[in-house]
Amino acid sequence: MAMLVRHALRIAPSFRSCSITQTCALSLSSRRLSERKYTKKHEWVSVEGENGTVGITDFAAEQLGDVVFVELPDIGTKIAKGDSTGAVESVKVCESRLSVVLCESLLAFSKLFTGCVDNVQAASDIYAPVSGTVTEKNEILEKEPGKINKSPFGEGWLYKLDLTNMSELSELLNEKEYENFKKEEEGHES
C-alpha cells in the first residue's frame, strides 16, 4: 500500500503542472472520441477511433414496444451504410386513441385467421449507420432481447464494427440535430 502511495505522489506533480485549459481540452477531446451519431431511421453509432458500436435509439425502442426477438449480423460480415443488418421483433400494447383504433382493427382482422390475439406483433429491420466489418455482436440479446428497451444506449447495444469509411460519420446527425428531427417527425404524425 505504501508503495502505491509513493508512486502516486511521484505522478502527482505532473498533474499539478497542467492548467485548467489543458484539462478542459483533454476532457473535450475524450468526449469527442466517443460521440454518438444518429440516423433518421433511429439507429445510433458511438465511435472510438475506428471502432463503432451500433444500436437503436430510446425513441425507436419506445415506438417498437416490447422487443421479444433480435436477429444480428454474424461476426466478420462486411456491411455498407444503409444495409439491413438484422431485425427486431416486438409486441406493441395499444396506448393512444389512434393506436387503439388501429390495434383493434388489426386484432379483429387477425382473429379471423389466427384465433385470439392480445397484442400486435411487428418486425423492423435494423439498418447500418456506417460501413464496416462486424467484430462483435451482443449475444446477451439472444436470451434477453428486452435489454434493448431497458438500456438501448447501454446493455442493449446491437453490434460492434471496424469502420471502413470514416467520412460517412459526417453524414449522420449529432444529438441536437437528432432531437430536432424527432420533434419534426412527431409533429407530422399529429
MARBA-3410 file (N, C-alpha, C, O; in Angstrom, 1 decimal):
190
0.8,-1.2,0.0,0.0,0.0,0.0,0.9,1.3,0.0,0.6,2.2,-0.7 ~ 1.9,1.2,0.8,2.8,2.4,0.9,3.5,2.6,-0.4,3.7,3.8,-0.8 ~ 3.8,1.5,-1.1,4.4,1.7,-2.4,3.5,2.4,-3.4,3.9,3.2,-4.2 ~ 2.2,2.1,-3.4,1.2,2.7,-4.2,1.1,4.2,-3.9,1.0,5.0,-4.9 ~ 1.2,4.6,-2.7,1.1,6.0,-2.3,2.3,6.7,-2.8,2.2,7.8,-3.3
3.5,6.1,-2.6,4.7,6.8,-3.1,4.7,7.0,-4.6,5.1,8.0,-5.1 ~ 4.2,6.0,-5.3,4.1,6.1,-6.8,3.1,7.2,-7.2,3.4,7.9,-8.1 ~ 2.0,7.3,-6.5,1.0,8.3,-6.8,1.6,9.7,-6.5,1.3,10.6,-7.3 ~ 2.4,9.8,-5.4,3.0,11.1,-5.1,4.0,11.5,-6.2,4.1,12.7,-6.5 ~ 4.7,10.6,-6.8,5.7,10.9,-7.9,4.9,11.3,-9.1,5.4,12.2,-9.8
3.7,10.8,-9.4,3.0,11.1,-10.6,2.3,12.5,-10.4,2.1,13.2,-11.3 ~ 1.8,12.8,-9.1,1.0,13.9,-8.8,1.6,15.3,-9.4,0.9,16.1,-9.9 ~ 2.9,15.5,-9.2,3.5,16.8,-9.7,3.2,17.0,-11.2,2.9,18.2,-11.6 ~ 3.2,16.0,-12.0,2.9,16.2,-13.4,1.5,16.7,-13.6,1.2,17.4,-14.6 ~ 0.5,16.2,-12.8,-0.8,16.7,-12.9,-1.0,18.1,-12.4,-1.8,18.9,-13.0
-0.2,18.5,-11.4,-0.3,19.8,-10.9,0.1,20.9,-11.9,-0.3,22.0,-11.9 ~ 1.0,20.5,-12.8,1.6,21.4,-13.8,0.6,21.7,-14.9,0.8,22.6,-15.7 ~ -0.5,20.9,-15.0,-1.5,21.1,-16.1,-2.4,22.2,-15.7,-2.8,22.4,-14.6 ~ -2.6,23.1,-16.7,-3.6,24.2,-16.4,-5.0,23.7,-16.6,-5.3,22.6,-17.1 ~ -5.9,24.6,-16.1,-7.3,24.3,-16.3,-7.7,24.1,-17.7,-8.5,23.3,-18.1
-7.1,25.0,-18.6,-7.4,25.0,-20.0,-7.0,23.6,-20.6,-7.7,23.1,-21.4 ~ -5.8,23.1,-20.2,-5.4,21.8,-20.7,-6.3,20.7,-20.3,-6.6,19.8,-21.0 ~ -6.7,20.8,-19.0,-7.7,19.8,-18.5,-9.0,19.8,-19.3,-9.5,18.7,-19.6 ~ -9.5,21.0,-19.5,-10.7,21.1,-20.3,-10.6,20.6,-21.7,-11.4,19.9,-22.2 ~ -9.4,20.9,-22.3,-9.2,20.4,-23.7,-9.1,18.9,-23.7,-9.7,18.3,-24.6
-8.5,18.3,-22.7,-8.4,16.9,-22.6,-9.8,16.3,-22.5,-10.1,15.3,-23.1 ~ -10.6,16.9,-21.6,-11.9,16.4,-21.3,-12.8,16.4,-22.6,-13.5,15.5,-22.9 ~ -12.7,17.6,-23.3,-13.5,17.7,-24.5,-13.1,16.8,-25.6,-13.9,16.2,-26.3 ~ -11.7,16.6,-25.8,-11.3,15.7,-26.8,-11.7,14.2,-26.5,-12.0,13.5,-27.5 ~ -11.6,13.8,-25.3,-12.0,12.4,-25.0,-13.5,12.2,-25.2,-14.0,11.2,-25.6
-14.3,13.3,-25.0,-15.8,13.2,-25.2,-16.0,13.1,-26.7,-16.9,12.3,-27.1 ~ -15.3,13.8,-27.5,-15.5,13.7,-29.0,-15.1,12.3,-29.5,-15.7,11.9,-30.5 ~ -14.2,11.6,-28.8,-13.8,10.3,-29.3,-14.9,9.3,-29.3,-15.0,8.5,-30.1 ~ -15.8,9.5,-28.4,-16.9,8.5,-28.3,-18.3,9.2,-28.5,-19.3,8.8,-28.0 ~ -18.3,10.3,-29.3,-19.5,11.0,-29.7,-20.5,10.0,-30.4,-20.1,9.3,-31.3
-21.8,10.1,-30.0,-22.8,9.3,-30.6,-23.4,10.1,-31.8,-23.7,11.2,-31.7 ~ -23.6,9.4,-32.9,-24.2,9.9,-34.1,-25.5,9.1,-34.4,-25.6,8.0,-34.0 ~ -26.4,9.8,-35.1,-27.7,9.2,-35.3,-28.1,9.2,-36.8,-27.7,10.0,-37.5 ~ -29.0,8.2,-37.1,-29.6,8.2,-38.4,-31.1,8.6,-38.3,-31.6,8.7,-37.2 ~ -31.7,8.9,-39.5,-33.1,9.3,-39.5,-34.0,8.1,-39.4,-35.2,8.2,-39.3
-33.4,6.9,-39.3,-34.2,5.7,-39.1,-34.0,5.2,-37.7,-34.5,4.1,-37.3 ~ -33.4,6.1,-36.8,-33.3,5.9,-35.4,-32.3,4.8,-34.9,-32.5,4.2,-33.9 ~ -31.3,4.7,-35.7,-30.1,3.9,-35.2,-29.1,4.9,-34.7,-29.1,6.1,-35.1 ~ -28.1,4.4,-33.9,-27.0,5.2,-33.5,-25.7,4.5,-33.6,-25.7,3.2,-33.7 ~ -24.6,5.2,-33.7,-23.3,4.6,-33.7,-22.4,5.5,-32.8,-22.4,6.7,-32.9
-21.7,4.8,-31.9,-20.8,5.5,-31.0,-19.4,5.1,-31.5,-19.1,3.9,-31.5 ~ -18.6,6.0,-31.8,-17.3,5.7,-32.4,-16.1,6.1,-31.5,-16.1,7.2,-30.9 ~ -15.2,5.1,-31.3,-13.9,5.4,-30.6,-12.8,4.9,-31.6,-12.7,3.7,-31.9 ~ -12.0,5.9,-32.1,-11.0,5.6,-33.0,-11.7,5.1,-34.3,-12.5,5.9,-34.9 ~ -11.4,3.9,-34.8,-12.0,3.4,-36.0,-13.0,2.3,-35.7,-13.4,1.5,-36.6
-13.4,2.2,-34.4,-14.3,1.1,-34.0,-15.6,1.8,-33.6,-15.7,2.8,-32.9 ~ -16.7,1.1,-34.0,-18.1,1.7,-33.7,-18.9,0.7,-33.0,-18.8,-0.5,-33.2 ~ -19.8,1.2,-32.1,-20.9,0.4,-31.5,-22.2,0.9,-32.0,-22.4,2.1,-32.0 ~ -23.1,-0.1,-32.5,-24.3,0.3,-33.1,-25.5,-0.2,-32.2,-25.4,-1.2,-31.6 ~ -26.5,0.6,-32.2,-27.8,0.3,-31.5,-28.9,1.1,-32.1,-28.8,1.8,-33.1
-30.1,0.9,-31.5,-31.3,1.7,-31.8,-31.5,2.7,-30.7,-31.1,2.4,-29.6 ~ -32.1,3.8,-31.0,-32.3,4.8,-30.0,-33.5,4.5,-29.1,-34.2,3.6,-29.3 ~ -33.5,5.2,-28.0,-34.6,5.0,-27.0,-35.9,5.3,-27.6,-36.9,4.7,-27.3 ~ -35.9,6.3,-28.5,-37.2,6.7,-29.2,-37.7,5.5,-30.0,-38.8,5.1,-30.0 ~ -36.8,4.8,-30.8,-37.1,3.6,-31.6,-37.6,2.5,-30.7,-38.6,1.8,-31.0
-36.9,2.3,-29.6,-37.3,1.2,-28.7,-38.7,1.4,-28.1,-39.4,0.5,-27.9 ~ -39.0,2.7,-27.8,-40.3,3.0,-27.2,-41.4,2.8,-28.3,-42.4,2.3,-28.0 ~ -41.1,3.2,-29.5,-42.1,3.1,-30.6,-42.3,1.6,-30.9,-43.4,1.2,-31.3 ~ -41.3,0.8,-30.8,-41.4,-0.6,-31.1,-42.3,-1.4,-30.2,-43.0,-2.3,-30.5 ~ -42.2,-1.0,-28.9,-42.9,-1.8,-27.9,-41.9,-2.8,-27.3,-40.7,-2.6,-27.4
-42.4,-3.8,-26.7,-41.5,-4.8,-26.0,-40.8,-5.6,-27.0,-41.4,-6.4,-27.8 ~ -39.5,-5.5,-27.1,-38.7,-6.3,-28.0,-38.6,-7.8,-27.5,-38.3,-8.0,-26.4 ~ -39.0,-8.7,-28.4,-39.1,-10.1,-28.0,-38.1,-11.0,-28.7,-37.9,-12.2,-28.4 ~ -37.5,-10.5,-29.8,-36.5,-11.3,-30.6,-35.6,-10.3,-31.4,-36.1,-9.3,-31.8 ~ -34.4,-10.7,-31.5,-33.4,-9.9,-32.2,-32.6,-10.8,-33.1,-32.1,-11.8,-32.7
-32.4,-10.3,-34.4,-31.5,-11.0,-35.3,-30.4,-10.1,-35.6,-30.6,-8.9,-36.1 ~ -29.2,-10.5,-35.4,-28.0,-9.7,-35.6,-27.1,-10.2,-36.6,-27.1,-11.4,-36.9 ~ -26.2,-9.4,-37.2,-25.3,-9.9,-38.2,-24.2,-10.7,-37.6,-23.8,-10.5,-36.4 ~ -23.7,-11.7,-38.4,-22.6,-12.5,-37.9,-21.3,-11.8,-37.9,-21.1,-10.8,-38.6 ~ -20.4,-12.2,-37.0,-19.1,-11.6,-36.9,-18.3,-11.9,-38.2,-18.4,-13.0,-38.8
-17.7,-10.9,-38.7,-17.0,-11.0,-40.0,-17.8,-10.5,-41.2,-17.2,-10.3,-42.3 ~ -19.0,-10.2,-41.0,-19.9,-9.7,-42.1,-19.5,-8.3,-42.4,-19.3,-7.4,-41.6 ~ -19.3,-8.1,-43.7,-19.0,-6.8,-44.3,-20.3,-6.1,-44.6,-21.1,-6.7,-45.4 ~ -20.5,-4.9,-44.1,-21.8,-4.2,-44.3,-21.5,-2.8,-44.9,-20.5,-2.2,-44.6 ~ -22.4,-2.3,-45.7,-22.4,-1.0,-46.3,-23.4,-0.1,-45.6,-24.4,-0.6,-45.2
-23.1,1.1,-45.5,-24.0,2.1,-44.9,-25.4,1.9,-45.6,-25.5,1.9,-46.8 ~ -26.4,1.8,-44.7,-27.8,1.7,-45.2,-28.3,0.3,-45.4,-29.5,0.0,-45.6 ~ -27.3,-0.7,-45.4,-27.7,-2.1,-45.5,-28.6,-2.6,-44.3,-28.4,-2.1,-43.2 ~ -29.5,-3.5,-44.6,-30.3,-4.1,-43.5,-29.3,-5.1,-42.8,-28.8,-6.0,-43.5 ~ -29.1,-5.0,-41.5,-28.1,-5.8,-40.9,-28.8,-6.8,-39.9,-28.1,-7.5,-39.2
-30.0,-6.8,-39.8,-30.8,-7.6,-38.9,-32.2,-7.1,-38.7,-32.7,-6.3,-39.5 ~ -32.8,-7.6,-37.6,-34.2,-7.2,-37.4,-34.5,-7.4,-35.9,-33.9,-8.1,-35.2 ~ -35.5,-6.6,-35.5,-36.1,-6.8,-34.1,-37.5,-7.1,-34.3,-38.2,-6.5,-35.1 ~ -38.0,-8.0,-33.5,-39.4,-8.3,-33.4,-40.0,-7.8,-32.1,-39.3,-8.0,-31.0 ~ -41.1,-7.2,-32.1,-41.7,-6.6,-30.9,-43.2,-6.8,-30.8,-43.8,-7.1,-31.8
-43.6,-6.6,-29.6,-45.1,-6.7,-29.3,-45.5,-5.3,-28.8,-44.9,-4.8,-27.8 ~ -46.4,-4.7,-29.4,-46.9,-3.4,-29.1,-48.2,-3.4,-28.4,-49.2,-4.0,-28.9 ~ -48.3,-2.8,-27.2,-49.5,-2.7,-26.5,-50.2,-1.4,-26.9,-49.5,-0.3,-26.9 ~ -51.4,-1.3,-27.2,-52.1,-0.1,-27.7,-52.3,0.9,-26.6,-52.7,0.5,-25.5 ~ -51.9,2.1,-26.8,-52.0,3.2,-25.8,-52.8,4.4,-26.2,-53.7,4.8,-25.5
-52.4,5.0,-27.3,-53.1,6.2,-27.7,-54.5,5.9,-28.4,-54.7,4.7,-28.8 ~ -55.4,6.8,-28.6,-56.7,6.6,-29.2,-56.5,6.1,-30.6,-57.1,5.1,-31.0 ~ -55.6,6.7,-31.4,-55.4,6.3,-32.8,-54.8,4.9,-32.8,-55.2,4.0,-33.6 ~ -53.9,4.6,-31.9,-53.3,3.3,-31.8,-54.3,2.3,-31.4,-54.4,1.2,-32.0 ~ -55.2,2.6,-30.5,-56.3,1.7,-30.1,-57.2,1.3,-31.2,-57.5,0.1,-31.5
-57.6,2.3,-32.0,-58.4,2.1,-33.2,-57.7,1.2,-34.2,-58.2,0.2,-34.7 ~ -56.4,1.5,-34.5,-55.6,0.7,-35.4,-55.4,-0.7,-34.9,-55.6,-1.7,-35.6 ~ -55.1,-0.8,-33.6,-54.8,-2.1,-33.0,-56.1,-3.0,-32.9,-56.1,-4.1,-33.2 ~ -57.2,-2.3,-32.6,-58.5,-3.1,-32.6,-58.8,-3.6,-34.0,-59.3,-4.7,-34.1 ~ -58.6,-2.8,-35.0,-58.8,-3.2,-36.4,-57.9,-4.4,-36.7,-58.4,-5.4,-37.3
-56.6,-4.2,-36.4,-55.7,-5.3,-36.7,-56.0,-6.6,-35.9,-56.0,-7.7,-36.4 ~ -56.4,-6.4,-34.6,-56.7,-7.6,-33.8,-58.0,-8.3,-34.3,-58.0,-9.5,-34.4 ~ -59.0,-7.5,-34.7,-60.2,-8.1,-35.2,-59.9,-8.8,-36.5,-60.4,-10.0,-36.7 ~ -59.1,-8.2,-37.4,-58.7,-8.9,-38.6,-57.9,-10.2,-38.4,-58.2,-11.2,-39.0 ~ -56.9,-10.1,-37.5,-56.1,-11.2,-37.2,-56.8,-12.4,-36.5,-56.5,-13.5,-36.7
-57.9,-12.0,-35.7,-58.7,-13.1,-35.0,-59.4,-13.9,-36.0,-59.7,-15.1,-35.8 ~ -59.8,-13.3,-37.1,-60.5,-14.1,-38.2,-59.6,-15.3,-38.7,-60.1,-16.3,-39.0 ~ -58.3,-15.1,-38.6,-57.4,-16.0,-39.2,-56.6,-16.8,-38.2,-56.2,-18.0,-38.5 ~ -56.3,-16.3,-37.0,-55.4,-16.9,-36.1,-56.1,-17.2,-34.7,-55.4,-17.7,-33.8 ~ -57.3,-16.9,-34.5,-57.9,-17.1,-33.2,-57.7,-15.9,-32.4,-57.7,-14.8,-32.8
-57.5,-16.1,-31.1,-57.4,-15.0,-30.1,-56.0,-14.4,-30.2,-55.0,-15.1,-30.1 ~ -55.9,-13.0,-30.3,-54.7,-12.3,-30.3,-54.8,-11.1,-29.3,-55.8,-10.4,-29.4 ~ -53.8,-11.0,-28.4,-53.9,-9.9,-27.4,-53.1,-8.7,-27.8,-53.5,-7.6,-27.4 ~ -52.1,-8.9,-28.5,-51.2,-7.7,-28.9,-50.9,-7.7,-30.4,-51.1,-8.7,-31.1 ~ -50.3,-6.6,-30.8,-49.9,-6.5,-32.2,-48.4,-6.8,-32.2,-47.6,-6.2,-31.5
-48.0,-7.8,-33.1,-46.5,-8.1,-33.2,-46.0,-7.6,-34.5,-46.7,-7.6,-35.5 ~ -44.8,-7.0,-34.5,-44.2,-6.4,-35.7,-42.7,-6.8,-35.7,-42.1,-7.0,-34.7 ~ -42.2,-6.8,-36.9,-40.8,-6.9,-37.2,-40.2,-5.7,-37.9,-40.9,-5.1,-38.8 ~ -39.1,-5.2,-37.4,-38.5,-4.0,-38.0,-37.0,-4.3,-38.4,-36.3,-4.9,-37.6 ~ -36.6,-3.8,-39.5,-35.2,-4.0,-39.9,-34.3,-3.1,-39.2,-34.8,-2.0,-38.7
-33.1,-3.5,-39.0,-32.0,-2.6,-38.4,-31.1,-2.3,-39.6,-30.7,-3.1,-40.4 ~ -30.8,-1.0,-39.8,-30.0,-0.5,-40.9,-28.7,0.0,-40.4,-28.6,0.6,-39.3 ~ -27.6,-0.3,-41.1,-26.3,0.1,-40.8,-26.1,1.6,-40.9,-26.3,2.2,-42.0 ~ -25.7,2.3,-39.8,-25.5,3.7,-39.9,-24.2,4.1,-40.7,-24.1,5.2,-41.2 ~ -23.3,3.1,-40.7,-22.0,3.3,-41.4,-21.5,2.0,-41.9,-22.0,0.9,-41.6
-20.5,2.1,-42.8,-19.9,0.8,-43.4,-18.8,0.3,-42.5,-18.2,1.0,-41.8 ~ -18.7,-1.0,-42.6,-17.6,-1.7,-41.8,-17.7,-3.2,-41.8,-18.5,-3.8,-42.5 ~ -16.9,-3.8,-40.9,-16.9,-5.2,-40.7,-17.3,-5.5,-39.3,-16.7,-5.0,-38.4 ~ -18.3,-6.4,-39.1,-18.7,-6.7,-37.8,-17.7,-7.5,-37.0,-17.1,-8.5,-37.5 ~ -17.4,-7.0,-35.8,-16.3,-7.6,-35.0,-16.9,-8.3,-33.7,-16.3,-9.2,-33.1
-18.1,-7.9,-33.4,-18.8,-8.5,-32.2,-20.3,-8.2,-32.3,-20.7,-7.2,-32.8 ~ -21.0,-9.2,-31.7,-22.5,-8.9,-31.6,-22.9,-9.2,-30.2,-22.3,-10.0,-29.5 ~ -23.9,-8.5,-29.7,-24.4,-8.6,-28.4,-25.2,-9.9,-28.2,-26.4,-9.9,-28.3 ~ -24.5,-10.9,-27.8,-25.1,-12.2,-27.7,-26.1,-12.3,-26.6,-27.0,-13.2,-26.5 ~ -26.0,-11.4,-25.6,-26.9,-11.4,-24.5,-28.3,-11.2,-25.0,-29.3,-11.7,-24.4
-28.4,-10.4,-26.1,-29.8,-10.1,-26.6,-30.5,-11.3,-27.1,-31.8,-11.3,-27.2 ~ -29.8,-12.4,-27.4,-30.5,-13.6,-27.9,-31.3,-14.2,-26.8,-32.4,-14.7,-27.0 ~ -30.9,-14.1,-25.5,-31.6,-14.6,-24.4,-32.4,-13.5,-23.7,-33.5,-13.8,-23.1 ~ -32.0,-12.3,-23.8,-32.7,-11.1,-23.1,-32.9,-10.0,-24.1,-32.2,-8.9,-23.9 ~ -33.7,-10.1,-25.1,-33.9,-9.0,-26.0,-34.5,-7.8,-25.4,-34.4,-6.7,-26.0
-35.2,-7.9,-24.3,-35.8,-6.8,-23.6,-34.8,-5.7,-23.1,-35.1,-4.6,-22.8 ~ -33.5,-6.1,-23.1,-32.4,-5.1,-22.7,-32.4,-4.0,-23.7,-32.0,-2.9,-23.3 ~ -32.9,-4.2,-24.9,-32.9,-3.1,-25.9,-33.9,-2.0,-25.3,-33.6,-0.8,-25.5 ~ -35.0,-2.4,-24.8,-36.0,-1.5,-24.2,-35.5,-0.8,-22.9,-35.7,0.4,-22.7 ~ -34.8,-1.6,-22.1,-34.4,-1.1,-20.8,-33.2,-0.2,-20.9,-33.0,0.8,-20.1
-32.3,-0.5,-21.8,-31.0,0.2,-21.9,-30.5,0.3,-23.3,-29.5,-0.3,-23.7 ~ -31.2,1.0,-24.2,-30.8,1.0,-25.7,-29.4,1.6,-25.9,-28.8,1.2,-26.9 ~ -28.9,2.5,-25.0,-27.6,3.1,-25.2,-26.6,2.4,-24.4,-25.4,2.7,-24.4 ~ -27.0,1.4,-23.6,-26.0,0.7,-22.7,-26.0,-0.8,-23.0,-25.5,-1.2,-24.1 ~ -26.6,-1.6,-22.2,-26.5,-3.1,-22.4,-27.3,-3.5,-23.6,-27.2,-4.7,-24.0
-28.1,-2.6,-24.2,-28.9,-3.0,-25.3,-28.3,-2.7,-26.7,-29.0,-2.7,-27.7 ~ -27.0,-2.5,-26.7,-26.3,-2.2,-28.0,-26.4,-3.5,-28.8,-26.6,-4.6,-28.3 ~ -26.3,-3.4,-30.1,-26.6,-4.5,-31.1,-25.3,-5.2,-31.5,-25.1,-6.4,-31.3 ~ -24.4,-4.4,-32.2,-23.1,-5.0,-32.7,-22.0,-3.9,-32.7,-22.3,-2.7,-32.7 ~ -20.8,-4.4,-32.8,-19.6,-3.6,-33.0,-19.0,-3.8,-34.3,-19.1,-4.9,-34.8
-18.3,-2.8,-34.8,-17.7,-3.0,-36.1,-16.5,-2.1,-36.3,-16.3,-1.1,-35.6 ~ -15.6,-2.6,-37.2,-14.4,-1.7,-37.6,-14.9,-0.9,-38.8,-15.4,-1.5,-39.8 ~ -14.9,0.4,-38.6,-15.4,1.3,-39.7,-14.4,1.3,-40.9,-13.2,1.3,-40.8 ~ -15.0,1.3,-42.1,-14.2,1.3,-43.3,-14.3,2.6,-44.1,-13.5,2.8,-45.0 ~ -15.2,3.5,-43.7,-15.3,4.8,-44.3,-15.7,5.9,-43.3,-16.8,6.1,-43.1
-14.6,6.4,-42.6,-14.9,7.4,-41.6,-15.6,8.6,-42.0,-16.3,9.3,-41.2 ~ -15.5,9.0,-43.3,-16.2,10.2,-43.8,-17.7,10.1,-43.7,-18.4,11.1,-43.7 ~ -18.3,8.8,-43.6,-19.7,8.6,-43.5,-20.3,9.2,-42.2,-21.5,9.6,-42.2 ~ -19.4,9.4,-41.2,-19.9,9.9,-39.9,-20.4,11.4,-40.1,-21.3,11.8,-39.4 ~ -19.8,12.1,-41.0,-20.2,13.5,-41.2,-21.6,13.6,-41.8,-22.3,14.6,-41.8
-22.1,12.5,-42.4,-23.5,12.5,-43.0,-24.6,12.2,-41.9,-25.7,12.3,-42.2 ~ -24.1,11.8,-40.7,-25.1,11.5,-39.7,-25.4,12.7,-38.8,-24.8,13.7,-38.9 ~ -26.5,12.5,-38.0,-26.9,13.6,-37.2,-26.2,13.6,-35.8,-25.9,12.6,-35.3 ~ -25.9,14.8,-35.3,-25.4,14.9,-33.9,-26.6,14.8,-33.0,-27.8,14.8,-33.5 ~ -26.4,14.9,-31.7,-27.5,14.7,-30.7,-28.6,15.8,-30.9,-29.8,15.5,-30.9
-28.1,17.1,-31.0,-29.1,18.2,-31.2,-29.9,18.1,-32.5,-31.1,18.3,-32.5 ~ -29.2,17.7,-33.6,-29.9,17.6,-34.8,-30.9,16.4,-34.8,-32.0,16.5,-35.3 ~ -30.6,15.3,-34.1,-31.5,14.2,-33.9,-32.7,14.6,-33.1,-33.8,14.2,-33.5 ~ -32.5,15.3,-32.0,-33.6,15.8,-31.2,-34.6,16.6,-32.0,-35.8,16.5,-31.9 ~ -34.0,17.5,-32.8,-34.9,18.4,-33.7,-35.6,17.5,-34.7,-36.8,17.8,-35.0
-34.9,16.5,-35.3,-35.6,15.6,-36.3,-36.7,14.9,-35.6,-37.8,14.8,-36.2 ~ -36.6,14.4,-34.4,-37.6,13.7,-33.7,-38.8,14.6,-33.5,-40.0,14.2,-33.7 ~ -38.6,15.8,-33.1,-39.7,16.8,-32.9,-40.5,17.0,-34.2,-41.7,17.0,-34.2 ~ -39.7,17.2,-35.3,-40.4,17.4,-36.6,-41.2,16.1,-37.0,-42.3,16.3,-37.5 ~ -40.6,15.0,-36.8,-41.3,13.7,-37.1,-42.6,13.5,-36.3,-43.6,13.1,-36.8
-42.5,13.8,-35.0,-43.7,13.7,-34.2,-44.7,14.7,-34.6,-45.9,14.4,-34.5 ~ -44.3,15.9,-35.0,-45.3,16.9,-35.5,-46.0,16.5,-36.7,-47.2,16.9,-36.9 ~ -45.4,15.7,-37.6,-46.0,15.2,-38.8,-47.1,14.1,-38.5,-48.0,13.9,-39.3 ~ -46.9,13.4,-37.4,-47.8,12.4,-37.1,-49.1,12.9,-36.4,-50.1,12.2,-36.5 ~ -49.1,14.1,-35.9,-50.3,14.6,-35.2,-51.4,14.9,-36.2,-52.4,15.4,-35.7
END
